[in-house]
């Protein structure tokens, strides 16, 4: 197992708005136009799942497996070349000031780990930055 953790990001909204948005994947419709069509294809989603194809990785499906209101959302891959567990932690520190951290746990064999560790860390950092800047209103 290998863990990849983002920096703590600040989101200028209350944790209830952030949790409501992130714990329902059908809200991805609001940001569909921001998804790079040249990199992510066959993008589909509903309340609990999100599927897409990324070259050269292939098809990936995430499913929400746990929701702890205003605190944690956990996702697991149900279809992925590398089994992943992803979770988002929220902590409101003041009105309109919530801290967010994202962690990915990957089942990597010793041969793959050196090749995919850097790209996975970069992906976690980039995704957490995007999540921090989503339109929560």
C-alpha positions in Angstrom: 0.0 0.0 0.0 1.1 3.5 -0.7 -0.6 6.7 0.4 -0.5 10.0 -1.5 -1.8 13.1 0.3 -2.5 16.5 -0.9 -1.6 19.8 0.8 -4.3 21.1 3.0 -6.4 23.4 0.8 -8.6 26.3 2.0 -12.1 26.5 0.5 -13.9 29.8 1.2 -17.3 28.1 2.0 -19.0 26.4 4.9 -18.5 22.6 5.2 -22.2 21.9 4.6 -22.1 23.4 1.1 -18.9 21.7 0.3 -20.1 18.3 1.6 -23.4 18.6 -0.3 -21.6 19.3 -3.5 -18.9 16.6 -3.2 -21.0 13.8 -1.8 -23.3 13.8 -4.8 -21.4 13.0 -8.0 -24.3 14.1 -10.1 -23.1 17.6 -9.2 -20.3 17.0 -11.7 -22.7 18.3 -14.3 -22.0 21.8 -13.0 -18.3 21.5 -14.0 -18.5 19.2 -17.0 -17.3 22.0 -19.3 -14.0 22.2 -17.2 -13.1 18.6 -17.9 -10.4 18.4 -20.6 -12.1 16.5 -23.4 -8.7 15.5 -25.0 -7.6 13.8 -21.8 -10.9 12.3 -20.3 -13.4 10.5 -22.5 -16.7 8.6 -21.9 -17.4 10.7 -18.8 -20.6 9.5 -17.1 -21.9 9.9 -13.5 -24.8 9.6 -11.2 -25.2 10.3 -7.4 -22.9 7.5 -6.3 -20.6 6.7 -9.2 -18.4 8.4 -11.8 -16.8 6.6 -14.8 -14.4 7.9 -17.4 -11.6 6.7 -19.7 -8.1 8.1 -19.6 -5.3 7.3 -22.0 -3.1 5.3 -21.5 -4.6 4.1 -18.2 -8.0 2.9 -19.5 -11.4 2.9 -18.0 -11.8 4.0 -14.3 -15.0 3.9 -12.1 -15.2 5.5 -8.7 -18.0 4.8 -6.3 -18.8 6.6 -3.1 -18.6 4.0 -0.3 -19.0 6.2 2.8 -20.3 9.6 3.7 -19.8 11.2 7.1 -21.8 14.4 6.9 -19.6 17.6 6.7 -16.4 15.6 7.5 -15.4 12.7 5.2 -16.3 11.3 1.8 -14.7 8.0 0.8 -14.5 6.7 -2.8 -13.3 3.3 -4.0 -12.5 2.2 -7.6 -14.7 -0.6 -8.8 -13.0 -0.6 -12.2 -9.4 0.5 -12.4 -6.0 -0.9 -13.5 -4.8 -0.1 -10.0 -7.1 -0.5 -7.0 -7.5 2.9 -5.3 -9.2 4.2 -2.2 -9.7 8.0 -2.1 -11.0 10.1 0.7 -11.7 13.8 1.2 -11.5 15.2 4.7 -13.2 18.5 5.6 -12.8 20.7 8.7 -14.5 24.0 9.0 -12.4 26.4 11.0 -14.6 29.5 10.7 -17.6 30.7 8.8 -16.8 30.4 5.1 -13.4 28.9 5.9 -13.1 25.1 5.5 -9.8 23.1 5.2 -9.8 20.2 2.9 -7.3 17.3 2.5 -7.4 14.5 -0.1 -5.7 11.2 0.3 -5.3 8.3 -2.2 -4.3 4.8 -1.1 -3.1 2.6 -3.9 -2.3 -1.1 -4.0 1.0 -0.9 -5.8 3.3 -3.8 -6.3 7.1 -3.1 -5.7 7.7 -3.1 -9.5 5.0 -0.5 -10.3 5.6 1.8 -7.3 8.6 3.7 -8.6 6.9 4.3 -12.0 3.6 5.5 -10.8 4.3 7.3 -7.4 5.2 10.6 -8.9 2.3 10.8 -11.4 -0.2 9.7 -8.6 1.1 12.4 -6.3 0.8 15.0 -9.0 -2.7 13.8 -9.8 -3.7 14.1 -6.1 -2.3 17.6 -5.9 -4.0 18.7 -9.1 -7.4 17.2 -8.2 -7.3 18.7 -4.7 -6.6 22.1 -6.2 -9.5 21.8 -8.6 -11.8 20.6 -5.8 -10.8 23.6 -3.7 -11.9 26.0 -6.6 -15.2 24.4 -7.5 -18.3 26.6 -7.6 -20.0 25.8 -4.3 -22.7 28.4 -4.5 
